[in-house]
């Protein structure tokens, strides 16, 4: 090869090498400009969002923080770089938070921690720190971290308020339950004492009352041959009042029994019970013509003994208060599926203005000379129904009969 040709070839190689260097430099320059544009856009976006945005290296040292840091904390941006930002944490929890963050950084796990961050003015506000590792070039260890700090102080205050309200509700409930338990115990004791008192008084009264009645009968026999006079009249009054007192005692015993008897629930056939009672009442007064009707299939869940007392009192009242009715009629019916039942009569009825007195002890809405009674029967009914978890009420009008409705759990 001629020297000139070699020179020319060497010069061409140099030119090619220079061109390659220039192309590589141009590519690096373009990449540099691209990275600068990307970083510029990232900074613009970071400064636009309401959260504090930060970037940290693989060791957790902060390299960049958005301007929101300055707005929230009142500190300069350079006071957030490296580990300086930790000084903005609440002193009471700073060491614990830093330890937790270092552990998560060491493991390369995403971060999510609630912490208190210094606010402009010296107070502290709750923030939620979230950060995720940025894995570059497929490396296993995070090359850097991208994270945010979101103000959640209002949420935490709402949660704290809710917690305090819940604690107050629990405290009030506990106090209420304690008071209810105390009142229930007092009421149970009072009922027990009342039942014991009624039972004791009734039994203690029965013996002397029986003696009074017995002596009255003996005296009546002694005066049988004597001419009619004031003595026989007084004697009849004594005997009548003794009989009334015996009925009152019997009523008190029934009321005490209803109050203290242990509830034994079972299926109760109210239809059979009502028919049996009405047949007995008819047999005791065959001269009376009363049309009565009992709906079949009336079943309920209750105590058989208490329900017998209920039906005997309700049907006994219906029989008594229809004594002067031109067309006496008694109907027993209801809806067993709903657990609602009624006893209806065409008797004298009563004024609903006095309905609140109806189920009280010794309360009467009619004069004794019109319709005899003690005023204890409906009180016994109300107590028996209440003890079985039901309720009772009445509907009536003077001269238009009465309907007594009550509820019980269905069978």
C-alpha positions as YAML, in Angstrom:
chain: A
units: angstrom
residues:
- id: 1
  name: UNK
  ca: [0.00, 0.00, 0.00]
- id: 2
  name: UNK
  ca: [1.26, 3.41, -0.88]
- id: 3
  name: UNK
  ca: [2.05, 5.83, 1.89]
- id: 4
  name: UNK
  ca: [-0.58, 8.25, 0.68]
- id: 5
  name: UNK
  ca: [-3.20, 5.50, 0.76]
- id: 6
  name: UNK
  ca: [-2.22, 4.51, 4.31]
- id: 7
  name: UNK
  ca: [-2.42, 8.09, 5.42]
- id: 8
  name: UNK
  ca: [-5.81, 8.42, 3.85]
- id: 9
  name: UNK
  ca: [-7.02, 5.24, 5.57]
- id: 10
  name: UNK
  ca: [-5.71, 6.35, 8.96]
- id: 11
  name: UNK
  ca: [-7.40, 9.70, 8.55]
- id: 12
  name: UNK
  ca: [-10.73, 7.97, 7.76]
- id: 13
  name: UNK
  ca: [-10.54, 5.87, 10.90]
- id: 14
  name: UNK
  ca: [-9.90, 8.90, 13.03]
- id: 15
  name: UNK
  ca: [-12.86, 10.69, 11.48]
- id: 16
  name: UNK
  ca: [-15.08, 7.65, 12.15]
- id: 17
  name: UNK
  ca: [-13.93, 7.44, 15.76]
- id: 18
  name: UNK
  ca: [-14.57, 11.13, 16.24]
- id: 19
  name: UNK
  ca: [-18.04, 10.73, 14.75]
- id: 20
  name: UNK
  ca: [-18.80, 7.89, 17.13]
- id: 21
  name: UNK
  ca: [-17.65, 9.97, 20.10]
- id: 22
  name: UNK
  ca: [-19.78, 12.86, 18.95]
- id: 23
  name: UNK
  ca: [-22.83, 10.59, 18.53]
- id: 24
  name: UNK
  ca: [-22.32, 9.11, 21.99]
- id: 25
  name: UNK
  ca: [-21.90, 12.54, 23.49]
- id: 26
  name: UNK
  ca: [-25.07, 13.72, 21.72]
- id: 27
  name: UNK
  ca: [-27.02, 10.72, 23.10]
- id: 28
  name: UNK
  ca: [-25.74, 11.33, 26.63]
- id: 29
  name: UNK
  ca: [-26.58, 15.00, 26.28]
- id: 30
  name: UNK
  ca: [-30.09, 14.16, 25.11]
- id: 31
  name: UNK
  ca: [-30.56, 11.65, 27.98]
- id: 32
  name: UNK
  ca: [-29.31, 14.26, 30.39]
- id: 33
  name: UNK
  ca: [-31.81, 16.75, 29.00]
- id: 34
  name: UNK
  ca: [-34.56, 14.08, 29.20]
- id: 35
  name: UNK
  ca: [-33.73, 13.33, 32.82]
- id: 36
  name: UNK
  ca: [-33.69, 17.03, 33.60]
- id: 37
  name: UNK
  ca: [-37.10, 17.46, 31.97]
- id: 38
  name: UNK
  ca: [-38.42, 14.41, 33.86]
- id: 39
  name: UNK
  ca: [-37.04, 15.70, 37.16]
- id: 40
  name: UNK
  ca: [-38.47, 19.13, 36.45]
- id: 41
  name: UNK
  ca: [-41.93, 17.69, 35.77]
- id: 42
  name: UNK
  ca: [-41.68, 15.51, 38.88]
- id: 43
  name: UNK
  ca: [-40.83, 18.54, 41.00]
- id: 44
  name: UNK
  ca: [-43.71, 20.52, 39.49]
- id: 45
  name: UNK
  ca: [-46.17, 17.71, 40.19]
- id: 46
  name: UNK
  ca: [-44.79, 17.13, 43.69]
- id: 47
  name: UNK
  ca: [-45.22, 20.80, 44.56]
- id: 48
  name: UNK
  ca: [-48.78, 20.82, 43.19]
- id: 49
  name: UNK
  ca: [-50.28, 18.02, 45.31]
- id: 50
  name: UNK
  ca: [-51.57, 18.68, 48.87]
- id: 51
  name: UNK
  ca: [-49.33, 15.98, 50.40]
- id: 52
  name: UNK
  ca: [-45.70, 16.31, 51.32]
- id: 53
  name: UNK
  ca: [-43.78, 14.34, 48.66]
- id: 54
  name: UNK
  ca: [-40.28, 13.10, 49.37]
- id: 55
  name: UNK
  ca: [-37.59, 10.90, 47.81]
- id: 56
  name: UNK
  ca: [-35.05, 9.02, 49.90]
- id: 57
  name: UNK
  ca: [-32.06, 6.87, 49.03]
- id: 58
  name: UNK
  ca: [-31.73, 3.19, 49.77]
- id: 59
  name: UNK
  ca: [-30.66, 3.94, 53.35]
- id: 60
  name: UNK
  ca: [-33.70, 6.11, 53.98]
- id: 61
  name: UNK
  ca: [-31.82, 9.43, 53.78]
- id: 62
  name: UNK
  ca: [-34.15, 12.10, 52.35]
- id: 63
  name: UNK
  ca: [-32.79, 13.54, 49.08]
- id: 64
  name: UNK
  ca: [-35.76, 15.61, 47.96]
- id: 65
  name: UNK
  ca: [-38.87, 17.09, 49.61]
- id: 66
  name: UNK
  ca: [-41.66, 19.13, 48.04]
- id: 67
  name: UNK
  ca: [-42.46, 22.72, 48.95]
- id: 68
  name: UNK
  ca: [-45.48, 21.49, 50.91]
- id: 69
  name: UNK
  ca: [-42.97, 20.66, 53.66]
- id: 70
  name: UNK
  ca: [-42.28, 24.35, 54.17]
- id: 71
  name: UNK
  ca: [-46.01, 25.22, 54.19]
- id: 72
  name: UNK
  ca: [-46.88, 22.55, 56.74]
- id: 73
  name: UNK
  ca: [-43.94, 22.68, 59.14]
- id: 74
  name: UNK
  ca: [-42.66, 26.22, 58.69]
- id: 75
  name: UNK
  ca: [-39.16, 24.74, 58.32]
- id: 76
  name: UNK
  ca: [-36.84, 25.18, 55.36]
- id: 77
  name: UNK
  ca: [-36.54, 22.44, 52.78]
- id: 78
  name: UNK
  ca: [-32.94, 21.74, 53.66]
- id: 79
  name: UNK
  ca: [-34.08, 21.01, 57.21]
- id: 80
  name: UNK
  ca: [-35.83, 17.91, 55.83]
- id: 81
  name: UNK
  ca: [-32.83, 16.42, 54.01]
- id: 82
  name: UNK
  ca: [-30.89, 13.42, 55.30]
- id: 83
  name: UNK
  ca: [-32.16, 12.58, 58.77]
- id: 84
  name: UNK
  ca: [-32.85, 16.17, 59.78]
- id: 85
  name: UNK
  ca: [-36.58, 15.71, 59.11]
- id: 86
  name: UNK
  ca: [-36.73, 13.44, 62.16]
- id: 87
  name: UNK
  ca: [-36.44, 16.49, 64.39]
- id: 88
  name: UNK
  ca: [-39.93, 17.46, 63.22]
- id: 89
  name: UNK
  ca: [-41.38, 14.30, 64.78]
- id: 90
  name: UNK
  ca: [-43.13, 14.49, 68.15]
- id: 91
  name: UNK
  ca: [-40.50, 13.98, 70.88]
- id: 92
  name: UNK
  ca: [-42.62, 11.39, 72.70]
- id: 93
  name: UNK
  ca: [-42.66, 9.00, 69.73]
- id: 94
  name: UNK
  ca: [-39.59, 10.03, 67.71]
- id: 95
  name: UNK
  ca: [-37.35, 7.14, 68.73]
- id: 96
  name: UNK
  ca: [-40.07, 4.51, 68.18]
- id: 97
  name: UNK
  ca: [-41.03, 5.89, 64.74]
- id: 98
  name: UNK
  ca: [-37.41, 6.11, 63.57]
- id: 99
  name: UNK
  ca: [-36.73, 2.55, 64.72]
- id: 100
  name: UNK
  ca: [-39.79, 1.23, 62.88]
- id: 101
  name: UNK
  ca: [-38.86, 3.09, 59.68]
- id: 102
  name: UNK
  ca: [-35.29, 1.81, 59.75]
- id: 103
  name: UNK
  ca: [-36.50, -1.75, 60.19]
- id: 104
  name: UNK
  ca: [-38.89, -1.48, 57.21]
- id: 105
  name: UNK
  ca: [-36.18, 0.15, 55.07]
- id: 106
  name: UNK
  ca: [-33.79, -2.66, 56.00]
- id: 107
  name: UNK
  ca: [-36.33, -5.27, 54.88]
- id: 108
  name: UNK
  ca: [-37.25, -3.30, 51.76]
- id: 109
  name: UNK
  ca: [-40.96, -3.36, 52.62]
- id: 110
  name: UNK
  ca: [-43.49, -0.65, 51.76]
- id: 111
  name: UNK
  ca: [-43.89, 1.82, 54.61]
- id: 112
  name: UNK
  ca: [-47.13, 2.95, 56.25]
- id: 113
  name: UNK
  ca: [-46.91, 4.67, 59.62]
- id: 114
  name: UNK
  ca: [-49.09, 7.17, 61.47]
- id: 115
  name: UNK
  ca: [-47.02, 9.87, 63.16]
- id: 116
  name: UNK
  ca: [-47.27, 13.36, 64.60]
- id: 117
  name: UNK
  ca: [-45.40, 16.02, 62.62]
- id: 118
  name: UNK
  ca: [-44.52, 19.50, 63.72]
- id: 119
  name: UNK
  ca: [-46.83, 22.16, 62.30]
- id: 120
  name: UNK
  ca: [-46.10, 25.78, 61.61]
- id: 121
  name: UNK
  ca: [-46.56, 27.48, 64.99]
- id: 122
  name: UNK
  ca: [-45.16, 24.72, 67.17]
- id: 123
  name: UNK
  ca: [-48.16, 22.39, 67.48]
- id: 124
  name: UNK
  ca: [-48.22, 18.84, 66.12]
- id: 125
  name: UNK
  ca: [-50.59, 17.31, 63.59]
- id: 126
  name: UNK
  ca: [-51.17, 13.68, 62.68]
- id: 127
  name: UNK
  ca: [-49.85, 12.53, 59.29]
- id: 128
  name: UNK
  ca: [-49.85, 9.23, 57.46]
- id: 129
  name: UNK
  ca: [-46.43, 8.36, 56.01]
- id: 130
  name: UNK
  ca: [-46.50, 6.07, 53.00]
- id: 131
  name: UNK
  ca: [-43.46, 5.09, 50.94]
- id: 132
  name: UNK
  ca: [-42.64, 2.41, 48.37]
- id: 133
  name: UNK
  ca: [-39.23, 1.18, 47.22]
- id: 134
  name: UNK
  ca: [-38.19, 1.99, 43.65]
- id: 135
  name: UNK
  ca: [-36.34, -1.02, 42.22]
- id: 136
  name: UNK
  ca: [-34.03, 0.02, 39.39]
- id: 137
  name: UNK
  ca: [-32.51, -2.35, 36.83]
- id: 138
  name: UNK
  ca: [-34.06, -5.39, 38.54]
- id: 139
  name: UNK
  ca: [-31.89, -5.11, 41.62]
- id: 140
  name: UNK
  ca: [-33.22, -6.87, 44.67]
- id: 141
  name: UNK
  ca: [-32.43, -4.03, 47.05]
- id: 142
  name: UNK
  ca: [-34.36, -0.77, 46.69]
- id: 143
  name: UNK
  ca: [-32.33, 1.90, 44.93]
- id: 144
  name: UNK
  ca: [-34.53, 4.67, 46.33]
- id: 145
  name: UNK
  ca: [-37.84, 5.38, 48.02]
- id: 146
  name: UNK
  ca: [-40.77, 7.53, 46.94]
- id: 147
  name: UNK
  ca: [-43.20, 8.58, 49.64]
- id: 148
  name: UNK
  ca: [-45.86, 11.00, 50.85]
- id: 149
  name: UNK
  ca: [-46.95, 12.53, 54.14]
- id: 150
  name: UNK
  ca: [-50.75, 13.07, 54.25]
- id: 151
  name: UNK
  ca: [-52.42, 15.22, 56.91]
- id: 152
  name: UNK
  ca: [-54.96, 13.03, 58.76]
- id: 153
  name: UNK
  ca: [-55.32, 15.19, 61.87]
- id: 154
  name: UNK
  ca: [-59.03, 15.85, 61.32]
- id: 155
  name: UNK
  ca: [-59.64, 12.13, 60.90]
- id: 156
  name: UNK
  ca: [-57.69, 11.30, 64.06]
- id: 157
  name: UNK
  ca: [-59.59, 13.93, 66.01]
- id: 158
  name: UNK
  ca: [-62.87, 12.50, 64.75]
- id: 159
  name: UNK
  ca: [-61.70, 9.01, 65.73]
- id: 160
  name: UNK
  ca: [-60.68, 10.26, 69.16]
- id: 161
  name: UNK
  ca: [-64.02, 12.01, 69.57]
- id: 162
  name: UNK
  ca: [-65.79, 8.81, 68.54]
- id: 163
  name: UNK
  ca: [-63.67, 6.83, 70.99]
- id: 164
  name: UNK
  ca: [-64.47, 9.25, 73.81]
- id: 165
  name: UNK
  ca: [-68.16, 9.14, 72.95]
- id: 166
  name: UNK
  ca: [-68.07, 5.33, 72.87]
- id: 167
  name: UNK
  ca: [-66.33, 5.29, 76.26]
- id: 168
  name: UNK
  ca: [-68.92, 7.70, 77.62]
- id: 169
  name: UNK
  ca: [-71.71, 5.54, 76.24]
- id: 170
  name: UNK
  ca: [-70.11, 2.44, 77.78]
- id: 171
  name: UNK
  ca: [-69.76, 4.27, 81.08]
- id: 172
  name: UNK
  ca: [-73.37, 5.44, 80.98]
- id: 173
  name: UNK
  ca: [-74.54, 1.97, 79.97]
- id: 174
  name: UNK
  ca: [-72.56, 0.40, 82.76]
- id: 175
  name: UNK
  ca: [-74.06, 2.86, 85.23]
- id: 176
  name: UNK
  ca: [-77.52, 2.34, 83.77]
- id: 177
  name: UNK
  ca: [-77.18, -1.44, 83.92]
- id: 178
  name: UNK
  ca: [-75.98, -1.15, 87.50]
- id: 179
  name: UNK
  ca: [-78.93, 1.06, 88.41]
- id: 180
  name: UNK
  ca: [-81.34, -1.24, 86.56]
- id: 181
  name: UNK
  ca: [-79.90, -4.26, 88.34]
- id: 182
  name: UNK
  ca: [-80.18, -2.44, 91.66]
- id: 183
  name: UNK
  ca: [-83.75, -1.32, 90.99]
- id: 184
  name: UNK
  ca: [-84.66, -4.77, 89.70]
- id: 185
  name: UNK
  ca: [-83.27, -6.34, 92.85]
- id: 186
  name: UNK
  ca: [-85.18, -3.83, 94.96]
- id: 187
  name: UNK
  ca: [-88.36, -4.45, 93.00]
- id: 188
  name: UNK
  ca: [-87.91, -8.21, 93.23]
- id: 189
  name: UNK
  ca: [-87.37, -7.91, 96.98]
- id: 190
  name: UNK
  ca: [-90.40, -5.64, 97.32]
- id: 191
  name: UNK
  ca: [-92.56, -8.04, 95.32]
- id: 192
  name: UNK
  ca: [-91.32, -10.97, 97.35]
- id: 193
  name: UNK
  ca: [-92.00, -9.14, 100.60]
- id: 194
  name: UNK
  ca: [-95.42, -8.01, 99.35]
- id: 195
  name: UNK
  ca: [-96.33, -11.52, 98.27]
- id: 196
  name: UNK
  ca: [-95.15, -12.92, 101.60]
- id: 197
  name: UNK
  ca: [-97.05, -10.21, 103.46]
- id: 198
  name: UNK
  ca: [-100.24, -10.83, 101.50]
- id: 199
  name: UNK
  ca: [-99.98, -14.56, 102.00]
- id: 200
  name: UNK
  ca: [-99.20, -14.24, 105.69]
- id: 201
  name: UNK
  ca: [-101.91, -11.66, 106.39]
- id: 202
  name: UNK
  ca: [-104.47, -13.64, 104.42]
- id: 203
  name: UNK
  ca: [-103.70, -16.83, 106.32]
- id: 204
  name: UNK
  ca: [-103.61, -15.02, 109.66]
- id: 205
  name: UNK
  ca: [-106.98, -13.42, 108.92]
- id: 206
  name: UNK
  ca: [-108.64, -16.60, 107.76]
- id: 207
  name: UNK
  ca: [-108.66, -18.28, 111.16]
- id: 208
  name: UNK
  ca: [-110.35, -15.48, 113.20]
- id: 209
  name: UNK
  ca: [-112.69, -14.75, 110.29]
- id: 210
  name: UNK
  ca: [-113.81, -18.38, 110.22]
- id: 211
  name: UNK
  ca: [-114.48, -18.19, 113.96]
- id: 212
  name: UNK
  ca: [-116.54, -15.01, 113.49]
- id: 213
  name: UNK
  ca: [-118.55, -16.71, 110.79]
- id: 214
  name: UNK
  ca: [-119.01, -19.84, 112.87]
- id: 215
  name: UNK
  ca: [-120.20, -17.89, 115.95]
- id: 216
  name: UNK
  ca: [-122.54, -15.90, 113.73]
- id: 217
  name: UNK
  ca: [-124.12, -19.10, 112.46]
- id: 218
  name: UNK
  ca: [-124.44, -20.44, 116.05]
- id: 219
  name: UNK
  ca: [-126.03, -17.20, 117.15]
- id: 220
  name: UNK
  ca: [-128.41, -17.35, 114.20]
- id: 221
  name: UNK
  ca: [-129.50, -20.81, 115.33]
- id: 222
  name: UNK
  ca: [-130.05, -19.55, 118.88]
- id: 223
  name: UNK
  ca: [-132.22, -16.68, 117.62]
- id: 224
  name: UNK
  ca: [-134.16, -18.79, 115.17]
- id: 225
  name: UNK
  ca: [-137.08, -19.21, 117.60]
- id: 226
  name: UNK
  ca: [-137.06, -15.55, 118.67]
- id: 227
  name: UNK
  ca: [-139.40, -13.07, 117.01]
- id: 228
  name: UNK
  ca: [-137.96, -11.14, 114.03]
- id: 229
  name: UNK
  ca: [-136.16, -8.02, 115.17]
- id: 230
  name: UNK
  ca: [-133.07, -5.87, 115.00]
- id: 231
  name: UNK
  ca: [-130.84, -8.68, 116.29]
- id: 232
  name: UNK
  ca: [-131.47, -10.83, 113.21]
- id: 233
  name: UNK
  ca: [-130.75, -7.84, 110.99]
- id: 234
  name: UNK
  ca: [-127.43, -7.13, 112.69]
- id: 235
  name: UNK
  ca: [-126.57, -10.81, 112.55]
- id: 236
  name: UNK
  ca: [-127.23, -10.93, 108.81]
- id: 237
  name: UNK
  ca: [-124.97, -7.91, 108.32]
- id: 238
  name: UNK
  ca: [-122.20, -9.60, 110.31]
- id: 239
  name: UNK
  ca: [-122.53, -12.76, 108.25]
- id: 240
  name: UNK
  ca: [-122.56, -10.80, 104.97]
- id: 241
  name: UNK
  ca: [-119.44, -8.83, 105.85]
- id: 242
  name: UNK
  ca: [-117.67, -12.01, 106.97]
- id: 243
  name: UNK
  ca: [-118.45, -13.57, 103.60]
- id: 244
  name: UNK
  ca: [-117.13, -10.47, 101.79]
- id: 245
  name: UNK
  ca: [-113.97, -10.54, 103.88]
- id: 246
  name: UNK
  ca: [-113.50, -14.22, 103.04]
- id: 247
  name: UNK
  ca: [-113.75, -13.36, 99.32]
- id: 248
  name: UNK
  ca: [-111.18, -10.57, 99.74]
- id: 249
  name: UNK
  ca: [-108.78, -12.94, 101.46]
- id: 250
  name: UNK
  ca: [-109.28, -15.51, 98.74]
- id: 251
  name: UNK
  ca: [-108.52, -12.81, 96.14]
- id: 252
  name: UNK
  ca: [-105.37, -11.70, 97.95]
- id: 253
  name: UNK
  ca: [-104.18, -15.29, 98.15]
- id: 254
  name: UNK
  ca: [-104.77, -15.69, 94.42]
- id: 255
  name: UNK
  ca: [-102.87, -12.46, 93.68]
- id: 256
  name: UNK
  ca: [-99.98, -13.51, 95.91]
- id: 257
  name: UNK
  ca: [-99.90, -16.92, 94.25]
- id: 258
  name: UNK
  ca: [-99.75, -15.35, 90.78]
- id: 259
  name: UNK
  ca: [-96.93, -13.04, 91.89]
- id: 260
  name: UNK
  ca: [-94.69, -15.74, 93.34]
- id: 261
  name: UNK
  ca: [-95.42, -18.88, 91.34]
- id: 262
  name: UNK
  ca: [-92.55, -20.14, 89.18]
- id: 263
  name: UNK
  ca: [-93.40, -19.84, 85.50]
- id: 264
  name: UNK
  ca: [-93.55, -23.21, 83.72]
- id: 265
  name: UNK
  ca: [-94.18, -22.61, 80.02]
- id: 266
  name: UNK
  ca: [-95.99, -25.10, 77.85]
- id: 267
  name: UNK
  ca: [-98.63, -25.18, 75.12]
- id: 268
  name: UNK
  ca: [-102.00, -24.06, 76.52]
- id: 269
  name: UNK
  ca: [-105.27, -24.81, 74.71]
- id: 270
  name: UNK
  ca: [-107.28, -21.69, 75.51]
- id: 271
  name: UNK
  ca: [-110.29, -22.96, 73.56]
- id: 272
  name: UNK
  ca: [-110.68, -26.04, 75.76]
- id: 273
  name: UNK
  ca: [-109.99, -24.01, 78.90]
- id: 274
  name: UNK
  ca: [-112.62, -21.37, 78.04]
- id: 275
  name: UNK
  ca: [-115.23, -23.99, 77.08]
- id: 276
  name: UNK
  ca: [-114.69, -25.85, 80.37]
- id: 277
  name: UNK
  ca: [-115.11, -22.66, 82.44]
- id: 278
  name: UNK
  ca: [-118.23, -21.53, 80.57]
- id: 279
  name: UNK
  ca: [-119.83, -24.94, 80.90]
- id: 280
  name: UNK
  ca: [-119.21, -24.84, 84.66]
- id: 281
  name: UNK
  ca: [-120.69, -21.34, 84.94]
- id: 282
  name: UNK
  ca: [-123.77, -22.46, 83.01]
- id: 283
  name: UNK
  ca: [-124.13, -25.51, 85.25]
- id: 284
  name: UNK
  ca: [-123.93, -23.36, 88.39]
- id: 285
  name: UNK
  ca: [-126.68, -21.03, 87.07]
- id: 286
  name: UNK
  ca: [-128.86, -23.13, 84.81]
- id: 287
  name: UNK
  ca: [-131.66, -20.53, 85.02]
- id: 288
  name: UNK
  ca: [-129.60, -18.08, 82.97]
- id: 289
  name: UNK
  ca: [-129.66, -18.22, 79.18]
- id: 290
  name: UNK
  ca: [-126.32, -16.94, 77.88]
- id: 291
  name: UNK
  ca: [-125.23, -17.45, 74.28]
- id: 292
  name: UNK
  ca: [-121.52, -18.15, 74.30]
- id: 293
  name: UNK
  ca: [-119.09, -19.01, 71.53]
- id: 294
  name: UNK
  ca: [-115.46, -20.16, 71.72]
- id: 295
  name: UNK
  ca: [-113.24, -20.08, 68.63]
- id: 296
  name: UNK
  ca: [-111.55, -23.44, 68.17]
- id: 297
  name: UNK
  ca: [-107.78, -23.86, 67.91]
- id: 298
  name: UNK
  ca: [-106.75, -21.02, 70.24]
- id: 299
  name: UNK
  ca: [-103.31, -22.17, 71.41]
- id: 300
  name: UNK
  ca: [-100.69, -20.17, 73.28]
- id: 301
  name: UNK
  ca: [-97.41, -20.63, 75.11]
- id: 302
  name: UNK
  ca: [-97.77, -19.89, 78.81]
- id: 303
  name: UNK
  ca: [-98.22, -21.24, 82.30]
- id: 304
  name: UNK
  ca: [-101.35, -23.43, 82.49]
- id: 305
  name: UNK
  ca: [-102.10, -22.43, 86.10]
- id: 306
  name: UNK
  ca: [-101.81, -18.70, 85.41]
- id: 307
  name: UNK
  ca: [-103.87, -18.95, 82.22]
- id: 308
  name: UNK
  ca: [-106.62, -20.79, 84.08]
- id: 309
  name: UNK
  ca: [-106.69, -17.91, 86.58]
- id: 310
  name: UNK
  ca: [-106.80, -15.40, 83.68]
- id: 311
  name: UNK
  ca: [-109.66, -17.12, 81.87]
- id: 312
  name: UNK
  ca: [-111.65, -17.76, 85.06]
- id: 313
  name: UNK
  ca: [-111.49, -14.07, 86.00]
- id: 314
  name: UNK
  ca: [-112.23, -12.72, 82.52]
- id: 315
  name: UNK
  ca: [-115.07, -15.15, 81.82]
- id: 316
  name: UNK
  ca: [-116.37, -14.80, 85.38]
- id: 317
  name: UNK
  ca: [-116.58, -11.04, 84.88]
- id: 318
  name: UNK
  ca: [-118.25, -11.46, 81.49]
- id: 319
  name: UNK
  ca: [-120.80, -13.82, 83.03]
- id: 320
  name: UNK
  ca: [-121.44, -11.44, 85.94]
- id: 321
  name: UNK
  ca: [-121.75, -8.22, 83.93]
- id: 322
  name: UNK
  ca: [-124.16, -9.72, 81.40]
- id: 323
  name: UNK
  ca: [-126.65, -10.62, 84.15]
- id: 324
  name: UNK
  ca: [-128.91, -7.67, 83.23]
- id: 325
  name: UNK
  ca: [-128.29, -7.65, 79.50]
- id: 326
  name: UNK
  ca: [-131.37, -8.27, 77.32]
- id: 327
  name: UNK
  ca: [-129.41, -10.61, 75.02]
- id: 328
  name: UNK
  ca: [-126.38, -11.82, 76.97]
- id: 329
  name: UNK
  ca: [-123.56, -13.10, 74.79]
- id: 330
  name: UNK
  ca: [-119.92, -14.05, 75.43]
- id: 331
  name: UNK
  ca: [-117.36, -14.64, 72.68]
- id: 332
  name: UNK
  ca: [-113.80, -15.94, 73.07]
- id: 333
  name: UNK
  ca: [-111.54, -15.60, 70.01]
- id: 334
  name: UNK
  ca: [-108.25, -14.30, 68.67]
- id: 335
  name: UNK
  ca: [-105.39, -14.93, 66.30]
- id: 336
  name: UNK
  ca: [-103.18, -17.75, 67.55]
- id: 337
  name: UNK
  ca: [-100.53, -17.10, 64.89]
- id: 338
  name: UNK
  ca: [-100.04, -13.54, 66.18]
- id: 339
  name: UNK
  ca: [-100.54, -14.47, 69.83]
- id: 340
  name: UNK
  ca: [-103.51, -12.10, 70.31]
- id: 341
  name: UNK
  ca: [-106.73, -13.14, 72.10]
- id: 342
  name: UNK
  ca: [-109.93, -11.53, 73.38]
- id: 343
  name: UNK
  ca: [-112.96, -12.08, 75.61]
- id: 344
  name: UNK
  ca: [-115.99, -10.06, 74.50]
- id: 345
  name: UNK
  ca: [-119.37, -9.66, 76.22]
- id: 346
  name: UNK
  ca: [-122.58, -7.70, 75.70]
- id: 347
  name: UNK
  ca: [-122.82, -6.62, 79.32]
- id: 348
  name: UNK
  ca: [-123.13, -3.23, 80.97]
- id: 349
  name: UNK
  ca: [-119.69, -1.99, 79.84]
- id: 350
  name: UNK
  ca: [-117.87, 0.93, 81.45]
- id: 351
  name: UNK
  ca: [-116.59, 4.43, 80.71]
- id: 352
  name: UNK
  ca: [-113.11, 4.37, 79.14]
- id: 353
  name: UNK
  ca: [-112.27, 7.55, 81.07]
- id: 354
  name: UNK
  ca: [-111.72, 5.26, 84.07]
- id: 355
  name: UNK
  ca: [-109.79, 2.58, 82.18]
- id: 356
  name: UNK
  ca: [-106.56, 3.41, 84.03]
- id: 357
  name: UNK
  ca: [-108.17, 2.17, 87.26]
- id: 358
  name: UNK
  ca: [-109.35, -1.06, 85.69]
- id: 359
  name: UNK
  ca: [-106.40, -3.30, 86.58]
- id: 360
  name: UNK
  ca: [-105.62, -1.81, 89.99]
- id: 361
  name: UNK
  ca: [-106.07, -3.73, 93.23]
- id: 362
  name: UNK
  ca: [-109.43, -3.12, 94.96]
- id: 363
  name: UNK
  ca: [-110.54, -0.87, 92.09]
- id: 364
  name: UNK
  ca: [-114.22, -1.07, 91.12]
- id: 365
  name: UNK
  ca: [-116.12, 0.76, 88.38]
- id: 366
  name: UNK
  ca: [-119.56, -0.39, 89.51]
- id: 367
  name: UNK
  ca: [-121.35, -0.22, 92.85]
- id: 368
  name: UNK
  ca: [-121.22, -3.40, 94.92]
- id: 369
  name: UNK
  ca: [-125.00, -3.58, 95.23]
- id: 370
  name: UNK
  ca: [-125.21, -3.66, 91.41]
- id: 371
  name: UNK
  ca: [-122.48, -6.19, 90.69]
- id: 372
  name: UNK
  ca: [-120.74, -7.87, 93.65]
- id: 373
  name: UNK
  ca: [-117.00, -8.40, 93.65]
- id: 374
  name: UNK
  ca: [-113.73, -7.62, 95.39]
- id: 375
  name: UNK
  ca: [-111.86, -5.60, 92.75]
- id: 376
  name: UNK
  ca: [-108.92, -8.02, 92.78]
- id: 377
  name: UNK
  ca: [-109.75, -10.22, 89.79]
- id: 378
  name: UNK
  ca: [-108.51, -7.93, 87.01]
- id: 379
  name: UNK
  ca: [-105.39, -7.04, 89.02]
- id: 380
  name: UNK
  ca: [-104.66, -10.76, 89.17]
- id: 381
  name: UNK
  ca: [-105.25, -11.07, 85.43]
- id: 382
  name: UNK
  ca: [-102.89, -8.18, 84.65]
- id: 383
  name: UNK
  ca: [-100.18, -9.61, 86.92]
- id: 384
  name: UNK
  ca: [-100.51, -13.09, 85.37]
- id: 385
  name: UNK
  ca: [-100.33, -11.79, 81.78]
- id: 386
  name: UNK
  ca: [-97.39, -9.51, 82.56]
- id: 387
  name: UNK
  ca: [-95.41, -12.32, 84.18]
- id: 388
  name: UNK
  ca: [-95.78, -14.37, 81.00]
- id: 389
  name: UNK
  ca: [-94.43, -11.58, 78.81]
- id: 390
  name: UNK
  ca: [-97.76, -10.33, 77.46]
- id: 391
  name: UNK
  ca: [-99.96, -7.28, 77.90]
- id: 392
  name: UNK
  ca: [-103.67, -6.68, 78.40]
- id: 393
  name: UNK
  ca: [-106.03, -3.81, 77.64]
- id: 394
  name: UNK
  ca: [-109.77, -3.21, 77.40]
- id: 395
  name: UNK
  ca: [-112.25, -1.55, 75.01]
- id: 396
  name: UNK
  ca: [-115.73, -0.59, 76.20]
- id: 397
  name: UNK
  ca: [-118.52, 1.94, 76.36]
- id: 398
  name: UNK
  ca: [-121.40, 2.21, 78.87]
- id: 399
  name: UNK
  ca: [-124.23, -0.12, 77.89]
- id: 400
  name: UNK
  ca: [-122.29, -1.59, 74.94]
- id: 401
  name: UNK
  ca: [-120.39, -4.41, 76.56]
- id: 402
  name: UNK
  ca: [-116.65, -4.80, 76.96]
- id: 403
  name: UNK
  ca: [-113.78, -6.50, 75.15]
- id: 404
  name: UNK
  ca: [-110.64, -7.54, 77.00]
- id: 405
  name: UNK
  ca: [-107.67, -8.19, 74.71]
- id: 406
  name: UNK
  ca: [-104.36, -9.75, 75.73]
- id: 407
  name: UNK
  ca: [-101.20, -11.02, 74.06]
- id: 408
  name: UNK
  ca: [-99.10, -14.12, 74.70]
- id: 409
  name: UNK
  ca: [-96.26, -15.79, 72.82]
- id: 410
  name: UNK
  ca: [-97.81, -18.06, 70.17]
- id: 411
  name: UNK
  ca: [-97.58, -21.81, 70.71]
...
